[in-house]
Amino acid sequence: MAKIQAIRGMNDILPEQTPVWQYVESTVRQVLGQYGYQEIRMPVVEQTELFKRSIGEVTDIVEKEMYTFDDRNGDSLTLRPEGTAGCVRAAEEHGLLFNQTRRLWYTGPMFRHERPQKGRYRQFHQIGVECFGMDGPDIDAELLILTARLWQALGLAGHTRLEINSIGTSDARKVYRQALVDYLDQYRDQLDDDSKRRLTTNPLRILDSKDAGTRKILEGAPSLDDYLDDESRAHFEQLKGLLDAAGVKYSVNPALVRGLDYYGKTVFEWITDSLGAQGTVCAGGRYDGLVEQLGGKPTRAVGFAMGLERLILLLETLELVPDHVNNHADVYVTAMGDKVIAPAMAIAEELRSALPGSVVVTHCGGGSFKSQMKKADRSGARYAVILGENELASGNVGLKPLRDDEPQQDIARSELAQALANRLVQ
């Protein structure tokens, strides 16, 4: 019988890998907590209409990439391809937005049926941050400042760079979109296939094209900056001033747009060049019209998302994962004989109580002294506690260092916790 394997592009995260994930997630949680952001948790399945109305029916995500199915009641449901729409739905449904400001964040899996590649999968994980009810550029700046703090905490400050742009209001973009289409229509036959398709569906995405021929044509295209409305221009200038005052370095990229229909005014990306090809590790912007678009009252909003797989790949590539981030035990308690199993487990419990920040593994399954010591070594523990019938009778235990050449010592059981506490802090 053939073995069942994971679905292509949906990967297991193994025990050897989870410590890095926990490290990144806890660091993000800590930084966001410092700024007063609250966690929200939404379901991974939503009504398909939510994403059609928010993302737009003529986007690649809705047209090609969503995992959509009919449930037993005939309702069309979709595994979430991104988190913003679900967060807006939840906040509106539970009355979190009316006459209030909110700073929210979430984490979890997202799903898109696209070609799997390094750092990009069909089930991928994001951390998303969404802010509601704040109109000025100060909250846009706060998001970028806190992200800069996160890069500092992870050791990535010198490996990421910030690009920003303003794409104006929807009315300003409509005028610009038509000017862009009129210009590109002259070169339709020279555009790459994706850009030809986007010319009638989402022409602003052509600005993001990586095709060399299309990039050449775009050099003469009208600039979005020339079509910005006064409100968006003032908002953007104030944002730049706040970033300058905070010491957050950035560059303005006039070609930067977002792939989803609900964005307006501020858009930004944090980019790294340390993964070979240029890679975006965090992206977001303003989406002041989305809450109303989904049936709520007009609500100002801004947010971002970062992909955990790519962020972890970046940390590992740059060897920035701290040494303490591992699955290693600190202490391995052995039990040499059936009569000492219960006392060995009791000693392990005493150590866990006395050393709450340490990992104490109890040997289970029996075996010879040699086999138990091999497992102790494989656990990565710094010390093995050796308990046999002789030690049990004397009230002592053996304390054996496993990572250096120090000799084994006999220590009174009553003094073991303190002896380990002194050694583990070194």
C-alpha positions in Angstrom: 0.0 0.0 0.0 1.4 3.4 -1.0 2.3 5.8 1.8 0.2 8.9 2.1 2.4 12.0 1.8 1.8 15.7 2.5 0.1 17.8 -0.3 2.6 19.5 -2.5 3.5 22.9 -1.2 2.0 22.2 2.2 4.9 21.4 4.5 5.4 19.8 7.9 7.3 21.9 10.4 9.4 19.3 12.2 10.5 19.4 15.9 14.0 20.4 14.9 12.6 23.5 13.1 9.9 24.6 15.5 12.3 26.4 18.0 13.1 28.9 15.3 9.5 29.5 14.6 8.8 30.0 18.3 11.7 32.4 18.6 10.4 34.6 15.7 6.8 34.5 16.9 7.7 35.3 20.5 9.9 38.2 19.4 7.1 39.6 17.2 4.6 39.1 20.1 7.0 41.0 22.5 7.5 43.9 20.1 3.9 44.3 19.2 3.0 44.1 22.9 5.3 47.0 23.6 3.2 49.1 21.3 -0.2 48.1 22.7 -1.3 45.8 19.9 -3.9 43.1 20.8 -4.0 39.6 19.2 -7.1 38.5 17.4 -7.7 35.0 16.0 -9.9 34.3 13.0 -11.1 31.1 11.3 -9.1 29.8 8.3 -12.3 29.3 6.3 -14.5 32.2 5.2 -17.3 32.8 2.8 -15.9 33.1 -0.7 -17.7 36.3 -1.2 -15.6 38.0 1.4 -12.5 37.7 -0.7 -14.2 38.5 -4.0 -15.5 41.7 -2.6 -12.3 42.7 -0.8 -9.4 41.4 -3.0 -11.3 41.9 -6.3 -12.6 39.3 -8.8 -10.1 40.2 -11.5 -7.0 39.6 -9.4 -4.7 36.5 -9.8 -5.6 35.5 -6.2 -9.4 35.2 -6.9 -9.1 34.0 -10.5 -6.4 31.4 -10.0 -5.1 30.8 -6.5 -7.9 30.4 -4.0 -8.8 27.1 -2.5 -12.6 27.3 -2.9 -15.2 24.6 -2.4 -18.9 24.1 -1.7 -19.8 22.7 1.7 -22.7 20.3 2.3 -25.2 23.2 2.5 -24.1 24.4 -0.9 -22.3 27.5 0.5 -19.1 28.5 -1.3 -16.3 28.6 1.2 -12.6 29.5 0.8 -9.4 28.8 2.7 -8.2 32.3 3.5 -5.5 33.5 1.0 -4.7 36.5 3.2 -5.7 37.9 6.6 -6.8 41.5 6.2 -10.3 40.7 4.9 -11.1 38.2 7.7 -9.8 40.6 10.3 -12.1 43.4 9.0 -15.0 41.0 8.9 -14.4 39.9 12.5 -13.9 43.4 13.8 -17.0 44.6 12.1 -19.1 41.6 13.0 -18.2 42.0 16.7 -18.6 45.7 17.0 -14.9 46.5 17.5 -14.7 49.5 15.2 -17.7 51.8 15.9 -16.3 55.1 17.3 -13.2 53.3 18.4 -9.5 52.9 17.4 -8.0 49.5 17.3 -4.5 48.1 17.0 -4.8 44.4 16.2 -2.5 41.6 15.1 -2.8 37.9 14.2 -0.8 35.0 13.0 -1.6 31.7 11.2 -1.7 29.8 7.9 -2.9 31.2 4.6 -3.5 29.3 1.4 -2.9 30.0 -2.2 -2.6 27.5 -5.1 0.5 28.8 -6.8 3.8 27.2 -7.9 5.8 26.2 -4.8 9.3 27.6 -4.6 11.9 28.4 -2.0 10.3 30.5 0.7 6.8 30.4 -1.0 4.4 27.6 -0.4 0.7 26.8 -0.9 0.1 26.7 2.8 2.2 29.6 4.2 2.2 31.5 7.5 1.8 35.2 8.0 1.9 37.6 10.8 -0.5 40.5 10.1 -1.0 43.8 11.8 -4.1 46.0 11.3 -5.0 49.4 12.7 -8.5 51.0 12.5 -10.0 54.4 13.1 -6.8 56.5 12.8 -6.7 59.0 10.0 -3.3 60.7 10.1 0.1 59.5 8.9 1.3 59.1 12.5 -0.2 55.5 12.6 1.4 54.7 9.2 4.7 55.9 10.7 4.2 53.9 13.9 3.8 50.7 11.9 7.1 51.3 10.1 8.9 52.3 13.3 7.8 49.2 15.1 8.8 47.0 12.2 12.3 48.7 12.3 12.4 47.8 16.0 11.5 44.2 15.1 14.4 44.0 12.6 16.7 45.3 15.3 15.5 42.7 17.8 16.0 39.9 15.2 19.4 41.2 14.1 18.1 42.1 10.6 18.5 45.8 10.7 21.4 45.8 8.3 19.8 43.3 6.0 16.4 45.0 5.1 15.5 48.3 3.4 12.3 50.2 3.3 10.6 51.4 0.1 7.5 53.6 0.3 5.1 55.3 -2.1 1.7 56.9 -2.2 -0.9 55.6 -4.7 -3.4 58.3 -3.9 -7.2 58.0 -3.6 -9.3 55.7 -5.7 -10.5 58.7 -7.8 -6.9 59.8 -8.4 -5.9 56.3 -9.4 -8.8 56.0 -11.9 -7.5 59.1 -13.8 -3.9 57.8 -13.7 -5.0 54.2 -14.6 -6.6 55.6 -17.8 -3.5 57.6 -18.6 -1.3 54.5 -18.1 -3.5 52.3 -20.2 -3.5 54.9 -23.0 0.3 55.0 -23.0 0.8 51.2 -22.7 -1.8 50.5 -25.4 0.7 51.9 -28.0 3.1 49.1 -27.0 0.6 46.3 -26.5 2.4 43.9 -28.8 5.7 44.4 -27.1 4.4 43.7 -23.5 4.9 40.4 -21.8 1.9 38.1 -21.6 1.1 38.9 -17.9 1.2 42.6 -18.6 -1.1 42.2 -21.7 -3.7 40.5 -19.5 -3.3 43.1 -16.7 -3.8 45.9 -19.2 -7.6 45.2 -19.1 -7.8 43.9 -15.5 -5.3 45.5 -13.1 -3.0 47.9 -15.1 -1.2 49.3 -12.1 0.3 45.9 -11.4 2.2 46.3 -14.7 4.4 48.8 -12.9 5.6 45.9 -10.8 6.6 43.8 -13.9 10.0 42.1 -13.8 10.1 41.6 -17.6 13.1 43.5 -19.1 11.2 44.5 -22.2 8.2 45.8 -20.3 10.5 47.6 -17.8 12.0 49.4 -20.8 8.6 50.5 -22.0 7.7 51.7 -18.5 10.6 54.2 -18.5 8.5 56.6 -20.6 5.2 55.9 -18.9 3.3 58.7 -17.0 4.2 58.9 -13.3 1.6 58.2 -10.6 3.1 61.0 -8.6 1.9 63.5 -11.2 -1.7 62.4 -10.6 -1.7 62.4 -6.8 -4.5 64.4 -5.1 -3.5 67.1 -2.7 -4.7 65.2 0.4 -2.6 62.1 -0.5 0.4 64.3 -1.3 0.2 66.1 2.1 -0.3 62.8 3.9 2.8 61.3 2.2 4.9 64.4 3.0 4.0 64.2 6.7 4.8 60.5 6.8 8.2 61.1 5.3 8.8 63.8 7.9 7.8 61.5 10.8 10.1 58.7 9.5 13.0 61.2 9.1 12.4 62.4 12.7 12.4 58.8 14.0 15.6 58.0 12.1 14.0 55.3 9.9 15.7 55.2 6.5 13.6 54.7 3.4 13.6 55.3 -0.3 10.6 56.4 -2.4 9.8 54.0 -5.2 7.3 55.5 -7.7 6.6 52.1 -9.2 5.6 50.5 -5.9 2.0 49.4 -5.9 0.1 46.7 -4.0 -1.5 43.8 -5.7 -4.9 44.0 -3.9 -7.6 46.4 -4.9 -8.3 47.8 -1.4 -5.1 49.8 -0.9 -4.8 53.6 -1.2 -2.5 56.4 -0.2 0.5 54.9 1.7 2.0 51.6 0.4 5.3 50.1 1.6 7.6 47.1 1.4 10.6 46.0 3.5 13.0 44.3 1.1 16.1 42.1 1.5 18.8 41.4 -1.0 20.3 38.6 1.2 18.2 35.8 -0.3 19.7 36.0 -3.8 17.0 37.6 -5.8 15.3 40.6 -4.2 12.8 39.5 -1.7 9.9 41.2 0.1 9.8 40.2 3.8 7.0 42.6 4.9 4.5 44.7 2.9 1.4 46.7 3.5 -0.3 50.1 3.4 -3.5 52.0 3.8 -6.9 50.6 2.9 -9.4 53.3 4.1 -12.2 52.1 1.9 -12.2 48.3 2.8 -14.5 48.4 5.9 -17.2 50.2 4.0 -16.7 48.0 1.0 -17.5 45.0 3.2 -20.6 46.6 4.6 -19.4 48.6 7.6 -19.3 52.3 8.2 -16.4 54.3 6.6 -13.3 53.5 8.7 -9.7 54.5 8.2 -7.3 51.6 8.2 -3.7 50.6 7.7 -1.7 47.4 8.1 0.9 45.0 6.9 1.7 41.3 6.7 5.0 39.4 6.8 5.6 35.9 5.7 7.1 33.7 8.4 8.7 31.2 6.0 10.7 33.9 4.2 11.6 35.6 7.4 12.9 32.4 9.0 14.8 31.5 5.7 16.5 34.9 5.9 17.5 34.4 9.6 18.9 31.0 8.8 20.7 32.1 5.6 22.4 34.9 7.5 23.1 32.6 10.5 21.3 35.0 12.8 19.4 32.4 14.9 20.8 32.7 18.4 22.5 29.7 19.9 20.0 29.4 22.7 17.2 28.7 20.2 17.2 25.0 20.1 15.4 21.9 21.3 18.3 20.8 23.6 17.7 19.6 27.1 19.6 21.2 29.9 19.5 18.1 32.2 18.9 14.4 31.5 17.9 12.3 34.4 18.8 8.6 34.1 17.2 5.6 36.0 19.4 2.5 36.3 17.0 -0.2 37.3 13.3 -0.6 37.9 13.5 0.3 41.6 14.8 3.8 40.9 12.3 4.8 38.1 9.9 6.5 40.6 12.7 8.3 42.5 14.2 9.4 39.2 10.9 10.9 38.1 10.6 12.6 41.5 14.0 14.1 41.2 13.1 15.4 37.7 10.0 17.0 39.1 12.0 18.7 41.9 14.4 20.1 39.3 11.6 21.4 37.1 10.2 23.2 40.1 13.5 24.6 41.2 14.7 25.5 37.7 11.6 26.7 35.8 13.6 28.0 32.9 15.4 24.8 32.2 14.5 21.7 30.2 14.7 18.5 32.2 14.3 15.2 30.4 13.6 12.0 32.2 14.9 8.8 30.6 12.0 6.4 29.9 12.1 2.9 28.4 14.8 1.2 30.5 18.2 0.1 29.0 21.8 -0.3 30.1 24.0 2.4 31.5 25.7 2.8 28.1 22.5 3.1 26.1 21.0 5.6 28.6 24.2 7.8 28.4 24.0 7.7 24.6 20.5 9.0 24.7 21.6 11.6 27.3 24.3 12.8 24.9 21.9 12.9 21.9 19.5 15.0 23.9 22.0 17.8 23.8 21.9 18.1 27.6 24.8 19.8 29.4 24.5 17.5 32.4 23.3 13.9 33.2 21.9 13.0 36.6 22.8 9.4 37.3 20.6 7.4 39.7 21.1 3.8 40.5 20.3 1.6 43.5 23.6 2.5 45.1 23.0 6.2 44.8 19.4 5.7 46.0 20.7 4.0 49.1 23.3 6.7 49.9 21.0 9.7 49.2 23.4 10.9 46.6 23.2 11.2 42.8 25.9 11.3 40.1 26.2 14.6 38.2 28.1 14.1 35.0 29.0 17.0 32.6 28.3 16.0 29.0 29.8 19.0 27.1 33.3 19.3 28.7 35.9 17.1 30.4 35.0 17.8 34.0 34.9 14.7 36.1 31.6 13.2 37.4 30.7 14.3 40.9 28.6 12.7 43.7 26.2 15.2 45.1 23.6 14.9 47.8 20.1 14.8 46.4 19.1 17.8 48.6 21.9 19.9 47.1 21.3 18.9 43.4 19.0 21.7 42.3 21.3 24.4 43.7 24.4 22.8 42.2 22.7 22.7 38.7 21.4 26.2 39.1 25.0 27.5 39.7 26.3 25.6 36.7 23.5 26.3 34.2 23.9 30.1 34.5 27.6 29.9 33.6 
